């Protein structure tokens, strides 16, 4: 399967998806750790892809997303942003609202 098709499938199959360095239990960079912390504070489950063990995704995702850095948070197939944006959204309460709304939408389908 083409790597872009793999990325599209991952985004389609996971309502909340974080492309990060490492795993939520063992982030491999501070930016990934801060993003995971903000997401976990929302209290909802999320999927992740460790780009360190998936070099093809690591190489292809920045051009697909038009976003050069990691981590990348995607919700319902839409790029939310990286660490700074996710942290700002968490601090303002926007992240919790976004996550709660998406979980409610999924539950009503």
C-alpha positions in Angstrom: 0.0 0.0 0.0 1.2 3.5 -0.8 2.4 5.5 2.2 -0.1 8.3 1.5 -2.9 5.7 1.4 -1.7 4.4 4.7 -1.8 7.9 6.3 -5.3 8.5 4.9 -6.5 5.1 6.3 -5.0 5.9 9.7 -6.8 9.3 9.7 -10.0 7.8 8.6 -10.0 5.0 11.2 -9.0 7.1 14.2 -11.1 9.9 15.4 -8.3 11.4 17.5 -4.8 10.6 16.2 -1.4 11.9 17.4 1.7 11.4 15.2 4.5 11.7 17.7 8.0 10.7 18.7 7.7 7.7 21.0 4.5 6.5 22.7 2.2 8.2 25.2 3.8 6.2 28.0 7.4 7.0 26.8 7.5 10.1 24.7 10.9 10.6 23.0 10.9 14.4 22.9 9.6 17.2 25.1 7.1 18.5 22.5 5.5 15.0 22.2 5.4 14.8 26.0 3.7 18.2 26.4 1.2 17.3 23.7 0.4 13.9 25.2 -0.1 15.6 28.6 -2.6 18.1 27.2 -4.5 15.3 25.4 -4.6 13.0 28.4 -6.0 15.9 30.5 -9.1 15.7 28.2 -9.8 12.3 29.5 -10.6 10.6 26.2 -8.8 7.8 24.4 -6.7 8.6 21.4 -4.6 6.7 18.9 -1.0 7.4 18.1 1.7 6.6 15.6 5.3 6.6 16.6 7.1 8.3 13.7 10.5 7.1 15.0 9.5 3.5 14.2 7.7 4.5 11.0 10.2 6.4 8.9 8.1 6.3 5.8 5.3 8.1 7.6 7.8 10.5 9.2 9.1 11.4 5.7 5.7 11.7 3.9 3.4 13.3 6.5 4.9 16.8 6.6 4.2 17.3 2.9 0.8 15.6 3.1 -0.2 17.8 6.1 1.6 20.9 4.9 3.0 21.0 8.5 6.7 20.5 8.9 7.1 19.4 12.5 6.0 16.7 14.9 4.0 16.0 16.9 0.8 16.5 14.8 -2.6 16.1 16.3 -5.5 15.2 14.0 -9.1 15.1 14.9 -11.7 13.7 12.5 -9.2 13.7 9.7 -8.4 17.4 10.2 -5.0 18.7 11.4 -5.3 20.6 14.6 -1.7 21.5 14.9 1.5 20.8 16.8 2.7 21.2 20.4 2.3 24.9 20.7 -1.2 25.0 19.3 -2.4 22.0 21.3 -0.9 23.5 24.5 -2.5 26.9 23.9 -5.8 25.2 23.1 -5.5 23.1 26.3 -4.7 26.2 28.4 -7.8 28.1 27.0 -10.2 25.1 27.3 -10.6 24.8 23.5 -8.9 21.4 23.3 -11.3 19.9 25.9 -14.3 21.3 24.0 -13.0 20.1 20.6 -12.4 16.6 21.9 -15.7 16.4 23.8 -17.6 17.6 20.8 -15.9 15.0 18.5 -16.6 12.2 21.0 -20.2 13.3 21.3 -20.6 13.3 17.5 -19.1 9.8 17.2 -21.5 8.6 19.9 -24.5 9.9 18.1 -23.7 8.2 14.8 
